[in-house]
Amino acid sequence: MRPDLSLDEYRPADRAALYEVCLRTGRLGADAGPEHEDRELLGHVYLGPYLELEPELAFVVRADGHPEPLGYVVGTADTLAFEAACEERWWPPLRAHYRAHPPRPGSADERVVRLIEEGIHSEGEWLAEYPAHLHVDLLEDVRGAGAGRALLDRLATALEQRGVPGLHLVVASANEGAVAFYRRLGFAVVAERPGSLVMARRLAPAAAPVVR
Ligand SMILES: CC(C)(COP(=O)(O)OP(=O)(O)OC[C@H]1O[C@@H](n2cnc3c(N)ncnc32)[C@H](O)[C@@H]1OP(=O)(O)O)[C@@H](O)C(=O)NCCC(=O)NCCS
């Protein structure tokens, strides 16, 4: 990894900067800021629940001279349990908020609020083999410098210590750079959906999970 970069555990003080990273990488890796009036919406779906419900599986990239983190990986060890926890604790207050403050009809915000209303419910026989999943995003200045690989290695190690057998992610098929990155890191396509791919990789879980 580039020598000015380092990995760190997530701290609650990082939250606002990471929400901004989520937005600024949210359109196939490019800045989704111009199309969203609500700058927190994408983060509420793809970042916030992980920081809230699985903070010990969130890792950030810091760069010398920058007080705020410039990228992250977040994940969960058990996708179905995580989605159930979101139904119980994460989505209800957001649904109440956006029913009281609905987005502009036809806007990009409205499409994301629809996701919040529906919730996320994964299905697939591959879930048993690859129960963990992740999201990784880096600002442009710190891409191509080994930080993405380092973040995924760090998450994989944490999952292996918990005895997790496999890890998956969902990526837009059009995000060719990210698809190439995941392939390079050993992920293979396990399912195709309209506009997206599910990619997965086996882990080498510790025989006895490490209890911390
Ligand atoms: C995708 C992303 C996380 C990759 O992180 P990164 O730090 O740029 O990648 P790394 O420098 O660690 O590269 C790791 C390996 O993947 C390869 N790789 C990375 N990006 C690649 C690309 N666009 N095309 C081809 N290969 C790529 C590298 O060559 C490297 O190979 P090596 O280690 O064998 O030399 C980062 O570019 C990013 O945040 N992009 C925008 C947001 C995004 O699309 N997130 C994914 C949403 S599903």
The ligand as a MOL file (V3000), in Angstrom:
LIG
                    3D

  0  0  0     0  0            999 V3000
M  V30 BEGIN CTAB
M  V30 COUNTS 48 50 0 0 0
M  V30 BEGIN ATOM
M  V30 1 C -12.8700 -0.7790 -6.5980 0
M  V30 2 C -11.9050 -0.2070 -5.5810 0
M  V30 3 C -12.3970 -0.4890 -4.1650 0
M  V30 4 C -10.5210 -0.8810 -5.7630 0
M  V30 5 O -9.6290 -0.4050 -4.7860 0
M  V30 6 P -8.1550 0.0700 -5.1890 0
M  V30 7 O -7.4530 0.5050 -3.9650 0
M  V30 8 O -8.2760 1.0470 -6.3060 0
M  V30 9 O -7.5190 -1.2970 -5.7220 0
M  V30 10 P -6.0400 -1.8280 -5.3850 0
M  V30 11 O -5.0630 -0.7420 -5.7220 0
M  V30 12 O -5.9840 -2.3750 -4.0130 0
M  V30 13 O -5.9080 -2.9890 -6.4590 0
M  V30 14 C -5.9220 -4.3840 -6.1090 0
M  V30 15 C -5.7390 -5.1680 -7.3780 0
M  V30 16 O -6.9000 -4.9850 -8.2230 0
M  V30 17 C -6.4950 -4.4930 -9.4870 0
M  V30 18 N -7.4230 -3.4410 -9.8930 0
M  V30 19 C -7.8890 -2.4290 -9.1290 0
M  V30 20 N -8.6960 -1.6240 -9.8460 0
M  V30 21 C -8.7020 -2.1450 -11.0960 0
M  V30 22 C -9.3280 -1.7480 -12.3030 0
M  V30 23 N -10.0810 -0.6350 -12.3660 0
M  V30 24 N -9.1260 -2.5030 -13.4130 0
M  V30 25 C -8.3450 -3.6160 -13.3620 0
M  V30 26 N -7.7240 -4.0410 -12.2230 0
M  V30 27 C -7.8990 -3.3020 -11.1220 0
M  V30 28 C -5.1330 -3.8620 -9.2800 0
M  V30 29 O -4.3450 -3.8900 -10.4490 0
M  V30 30 C -4.5250 -4.7000 -8.1780 0
M  V30 31 O -3.8950 -5.8320 -8.6710 0
M  V30 32 P -2.4850 -6.3150 -7.9810 0
M  V30 33 O -2.6470 -6.1260 -6.4890 0
M  V30 34 O -2.3790 -7.7290 -8.3660 0
M  V30 35 O -1.4670 -5.4190 -8.5440 0
M  V30 36 C -11.7090 1.3300 -5.7630 0
M  V30 37 O -11.1610 1.5670 -7.0330 0
M  V30 38 C -12.9810 2.1270 -5.5960 0
M  V30 39 O -13.3330 2.4790 -4.4780 0
M  V30 40 N -13.6720 2.4370 -6.7050 0
M  V30 41 C -14.8560 3.2900 -6.6710 0
M  V30 42 C -15.9950 2.7620 -5.8140 0
M  V30 43 C -16.4650 1.4050 -6.2730 0
M  V30 44 O -16.6970 1.1670 -7.4630 0
M  V30 45 N -16.6530 0.5140 -5.2860 0
M  V30 46 C -17.1450 -0.8300 -5.5330 0
M  V30 47 C -18.6170 -0.8430 -5.5670 0
M  V30 48 S -19.2490 -2.5240 -5.7390 0
M  V30 END ATOM
M  V30 BEGIN BOND
M  V30 1 1 1 2
M  V30 2 1 2 3
M  V30 3 1 2 4
M  V30 4 1 2 36
M  V30 5 1 4 5
M  V30 6 1 5 6
M  V30 7 2 6 7
M  V30 8 1 6 8
M  V30 9 1 6 9
M  V30 10 1 9 10
M  V30 11 2 10 11
M  V30 12 1 10 12
M  V30 13 1 10 13
M  V30 14 1 13 14
M  V30 15 1 14 15
M  V30 16 1 15 16
M  V30 17 1 15 30
M  V30 18 1 16 17
M  V30 19 1 17 18
M  V30 20 1 17 28
M  V30 21 1 18 19
M  V30 22 1 18 27
M  V30 23 2 19 20
M  V30 24 1 20 21
M  V30 25 1 21 22
M  V30 26 2 21 27
M  V30 27 1 22 23
M  V30 28 2 22 24
M  V30 29 1 24 25
M  V30 30 2 25 26
M  V30 31 1 26 27
M  V30 32 1 28 29
M  V30 33 1 28 30
M  V30 34 1 30 31
M  V30 35 1 31 32
M  V30 36 2 32 33
M  V30 37 1 32 34
M  V30 38 1 32 35
M  V30 39 1 36 37
M  V30 40 1 36 38
M  V30 41 2 38 39
M  V30 42 1 38 40
M  V30 43 1 40 41
M  V30 44 1 41 42
M  V30 45 1 42 43
M  V30 46 2 43 44
M  V30 47 1 43 45
M  V30 48 1 45 46
M  V30 49 1 46 47
M  V30 50 1 47 48
M  V30 END BOND
M  V30 END CTAB
M  END
